[in-house]
């Protein structure tokens, strides 16, 4: 089920938030709880006490380092749910953990999660105990709730408070099926990230990649997809054919990828909703690297004919005659559109070794933009349009970025073999795959644009060729 907005006023401003607090859940008063205040008193701080909290501090992080507090989400009544056999109270802890992990791994915030924090009661979700949090140096506070409803659906609410101002900054809620409870957590993290950073969100998104198993000389490569944090993993293809270089369509409904079987290279478009596959093109010539146009109507790909590799464009629906966009001697590979669809960045060895080139969308105006030594491969244009990520090869393979004019080279990684960058939907995180020097094991990693915050994404098997899709609707 697709998450749908619960509150009609999805985003509430700092001024409007406290005045509308009475529209949030207002459970009946219980012993030791703080009852939500009426609208005339909504901006007033509740009594500064710890009543209604259960302290379960297990983290070694000192309270003085706390910036964003993310306690467990509360529940009005602990009920069993298909999302968690232990009930909605346990699910509230899991929601907080996912939000904490999202915000912790992007490099902008210093959150503390539910395993290290007191647990608020349901009533305190709309009437925080300000003294409890300000006394422990929390600058921002995330409160939330989860309720079990009819038809096994879950209602999840998310609130962001400024502790110093004692004001609600923003709130939003969703009704989701139990299988999609993690989406509600990602959407809450997106809400917080956007409100505090001013940037577009990216947590509620998915990643396609190639799952690798078996020995090097008989490697099985399957198409797989997962959430942005590695959860909800599933294989799409069975491994009978080799799958390569997946990419999400702009509307998130499809994935284009290359399939090799019996000497034929085929580009398929996989429909995520129906599971159906459409053949776009096939050839006995080596074919690789399909890439969508921003409007989703055409697909770029590279094909080698008689020792010369060029970039072609074909209708995404399949059929028709492909249009060749490059014709220089040598190998022209890749192709990534600028966000407005007017230009294409690609790699070519026409100058003697792999370098980065840019051309107009119709193939005209081809020009080299990389002049900084070494080789440059797998360029990918940022969704923001301001940078191009690529693999820089000078001995080791490292992920680097440049501006579209080829200047301002900057490294994001410094490992033995990092390659094939792909951007987060907001253009602030770069994902890539890393090959271990001794074992040859491949794995997916992320790094922010500072180059200081790396993390490995969990996958059940070896992983390569990641592709980050847009934020889910």
N, C-alpha and C positions, 0 to 999 in steps of 0.2 A: 504494500500500500504506500502511496506517496504521502509524505508528511503534509499536513495542511494547517494553515494558521488557525489557532484557536481564538486569540483575541482580535477583535476588529481593529483596535488601535495597536498595531504591531510594535511600533517604536514610540516610546513616550519620552518627551524631553525632560531635562532636569527640572524645569519649572512645573510641568504638568504632572510628573510622576507622583510626588507626595500627595497632591490633591486628589489623585484618582486611586489612592491605595485601597479604598473601600471596595473597588471592583475586583480585587484579587481574592484568592480563597480566604474565607473567614470562618475557620472551624470553630466548633463550640469550645468554650473555655474548659480546661481541665486543670487539675491540681498542678501547680508549679509552672503553668504555661503563661505566656504573655498574649493576651487577646489583641487582635488587630484593632487599632483605634478608629473611631469614626472620623469622617472627613474633616470635621472642625478641629481635630487634634492630630491629624495625620502627620504633620510636619514636626510634631514634638517627639523628642527622644523618649523611649521607654525607660523604666527604672534600670539603673546600672547594676545588674545582678547577673549571676550565672544560673539562675533557676531555669529548669527545663533543659539543661545541657547535660550530656553524658560525656565525660572526658575520656578519650581513648588515644592519648598522644603516644605515638610509637616512633615517629621520625626524629632523627638527631638534629635536624635543622633548627637552630635557635629561633625563638619567636621574634627576636630583634631583626631578623632578615626577612620577615614576612612582608610581602607587598600586596599580593592578591590572595585572599583567603577563600578557599573553595571547600566548605564542609559538605557532608553528605546531604543529599536532597531528602526532604522530609516527606512523610506520607500521612494522610488523614486517618488511614486504617490499614494495618499491615495485612494484606491479602495475597494469597497465592496468585501467581500470574505465569503464563507460558514463558515469559521472558526470564524469570528467575524462580526456581522451585522454592526458594526460601522466602519469597514474598516481596512486596513492594518496598519494605524497609531495606532489605539487602540490595535491591535494585537501585535504591537511592544512593547507596555507597558506590555502586558501580558507575552510575552516571557522573558522580563527582570525580571518580578516578579517570574516566575518559576525558573530561574537560581539563583536569589538571595536566594530563599527559599531552593533550593538544597544545596548551598554552606554554608548557614547560619546554617543549622541543622546538619552538620557533625562534628562540633567542631574544625576545623583546621583554619578557615578563619574568618575575620571580614568584611563581605561585607556590602555595602550600596546599596539599590535597587533603581529602577526607580522613585518611589514616593518621593524620597528625593533628586533627582539629576537634574541638568540641562539637557535638551534634545538636543543632537547633531543633526545637519542636516545630510542629506544623504551624502553630499560631505565629511563631516568630519569623516566618518567611516574609511577612509583610510588616513586621514590627521588630526589626533587629535590636538586639541588646547592644547598643552602640558602645557602652563602656567595656563590654567584654572584648570587643575587637580593637577599639582605639587603645585600650590599655596594653595591647600586645602588638602594637605598631602595624596593624593592618591598614593599608591605604584604601584598598578596594575590597568589597565583599560580594561574593556570589552566593545567592540563596536560590533554592529551587524546591520544587515538590514533584511527586509522581503519584498519580491516583489510578487505580484500576476502575474501568468503566464497563459498560455493556459491550457485548460482542467481543469480549477479551481485548478491547482497545485500551490504550494507556493515554492519560493526559499528563503532559510534562510542562511545567512552567519554569521560567528562568528569569532571575532578577539580578541586576547589577547595581550596587550601592557605592556611593562615595562616603567612606566612614568619617572623614574629617568634616565634610559638609552635612553629614547625616541626611543625605538625599538619595532618592532613587534616580538613577541615570537612564535606565532603559529596562524594558521587560518584553518578553515574548513567550508564546506558548504554542504547543503543537499537540495534535491527536495522532498517534501512530499505532500501528500494529505491534504486538510484542516482538516480532522479528526485527523491527526497525528502531528499537529503543536507542541503539547507538547513534542513529541519525539525529535524534533529538539532542543527544549530548553534543554531537559535532555542531549542530545548529546553534546551541547555546554558546559553545566556544567561538563560533563565528560572530555571534552577536557581541560578545565581549571584545574580541579582537578588533572588530570594526569600530566599535564605540571608543575604544581607548587609543587605537593607532591611527584612525582615519583612513585605513586601507581597506580594500575589498577583501572579503573573506576567502577561505580556501579549504577549511577542514571538512566540510560536507561535500566531498568529491571522491572520485574513484581512480584507480590506477590499473592500467592493463600492462602486462609484461609477458616475457617468455620464460616459462618454467623449464629448467634443465635438469635432466637426470641421466644416469648411465656414464660409461667411460668416455674419454675424450674422442676416441675414434668411432664411437657408436652413440653419440649423444642424442637423446630423445628431447625434442623441443616442443612444448605445448603452449597454447595460448591460455592465459589465466587472468583473472581480474580480482581486485580486492579493494577495500576501503583505503582511504588516504593514510591510515595508521596501520595497515596490514591486516585488519580484521575482516571477517566475512569473506574469506578466500574461497574461490571455486575455479576449477578447470573448465575451459570452454571446449577445447579440442582434446582428442583421445591419444594423440601421439603417433598415430599411424602415418601421418604426413608431418613433415617438419614445418613449424610455424615460425615466422620471423616478423620483426619490426611492426608491431601493432600501433594504431593511432585512433583515438576517439574522434567521432564526427563533432562538428561545432555544437550540434543540438543534443549531444550525449546519447543519442538513440542507437548509434551503430559504431562498429569498430572495423577499420580496414586493416588487413594484414596479408602477408605473402604466405602461400602454402606450396611446398615442394613435394611432389610424389611422382614416381615413375619417370623422372627426367623432365617433367613439366613444371613450370613456375606459373602459379595462378594467384591473382589478387582477388580476394573475397571481401565482401562487406557482410559482416555478421550483425544481424538485428538483435539487440539485447533483449527487447521485449518479447519477441516471438520465437527467437532461437533460429530463425531461418537465415540461410546464407545465399548471397547473390554473387555470381561470378561476374567480375568486372572485365577482366582480360586474362588471357593465358598465352604462353609461349614456351617453346623449347629453348629460347635464349634466356640467359640469366636475367632475372627481374627482381627488383628489390626496392625498399624504402618508399612505400606509398604514403602520401601526405595529402590531407584535405585542404581545399580552398576555404577561406573564411565563411563563404556562403553555403558550403556543403554541396555544391553542385558538381564540382570536378575533383579529380584526384591526380596529383603528380606522382610519377614513379620513374625509376631509372631502369634502363634495359641495355644490355651489351649485345651488339650486332657486329659480327665480323671484326671483333677486336676493338671496337669503339663503343664506349658507353655514353649514352646521352639521356637527357631528362625529357619525359613525355608528359602530356596532359590528356586525360580521357574523362568522359562523363561518369559520374559516380554511380549512375544507374546501370552501367554496363552497355556494351554495344557501341556502335559508331567507330569511326576511325581515329586513333590517337594522333595528337598533334605533337611533333617533335619541337622542343623549345631550344635545344642546344645542338650544335653540329661541329664543334671544334675537335681536332684530333686529340685523342686521349680519353680520360675517364672523367665524366661529369656525373656527380652522385648527389643524392639527397634532394633538397628542395624544401624550404620552409617559408611560407608566406609571411609577409609583414601583416600586422593586425588589420590594416585597411585593405589588404588584398592587392595592393598596387605593385609590390615588389616581391621577389623571391631570392632568398639567400641559399647558396649551394656550395659544394666543394668541387674543385677541379684540379687536375695535375697538368693542365695545358702549359704551365710555365716551367715545368720540370719536376715539381713535387706538389703534394696536396696543399692547396691554399683556399681561402674563402673568397667567393665572388658574389656579386649581387646583379640581378637583371630585372627588367620590368616584367610584369605578369605575362606579357605576350612573347617574352623571349628576347626582346630588343634591349639595347643598352647594357650589354654584359661588361662588367668591369671588376677587376680585382681590388679587394679592400684590405687584405692582410699582407703586411710587409715587415714583420717583426722577427723573422728567423724561425727555423724549425718548420714543422708541418702542421697544418690545421685541418681538422675533419669534423664531420657530423654537426654542422652549425644549426642552431635552432633559435628563431626569433622570439623574443620575449612577448607575452600578451600585452605588455604595456608599450611595446614598440621602441623602448629606449636602449635596449641592449641585445646582443646576440651571444648566446652561450655556445661553446664548441669544445672539442677535444684538442688540446695542444700537445704535440708530440716532439719532445726534445729529449731523447733518451727515454725517460718515463712518459706515461700518458697522464695528463692532468686536465681537470676541468677549469676553463677560463672564460672570461667574458670580455667583450669589447663593445664600444658604441657602434652604431650602424655605419659610421664613417671609417671604421677600422682602427680607431684610436682608443686610448685609455685601457690598454691591456691590463687585466688583473686576474690573478689566480684565486680560485676558490678551494682547490684541494691540492695536496702534496703527497700523493701516494704512488705506488709503482705502476698501476694500470687502472685509471678511472676514465670512463668514456661514455658516449651517447647521452648527453644531457637532455633533460626535458623540464619544462617550467611548470611551477604551480599556477593555478588559475589567476592569481593576482600578481604573478611575476616577481615574487619576493623570495621564493625558495627554488633551488635547482635540484633535480633528482638525476641520478646516474647509476651505472652499475660498475662495480669494482671486482677485479679478478685478483685472487690471492696469489702471491708469487710462487709458493711452493706447491700448493695443492691444486691450483687452477680453479678453485671454487669461485663461483660468481655470486654476487649479492647486490641488493639494491640499497642505495644510500641517499640521504638528503643533506643539503648544506644551505645555509642562508647566505645572503649576499655579502655578509661580513667575512665569510670563510671560517668563522670561529665555532659555529654550532653544527656539528655533524651528528647524524644518527643513522643507524642501520635499521631498515624495515624488516620485520620478521616475515619470512616466507617458509613454507614447509619443505621446499627443495631449492636447488640453485636457481638464480634469477638473473635475467639480463634484459636489455632493450625495454626499459620502462617507458610508459607514456601516460602523462597525467591529464585527466580529463577536466572539463570545466566544473564549476560548482553545480550541484544538483538543483533542479527546480523545486 
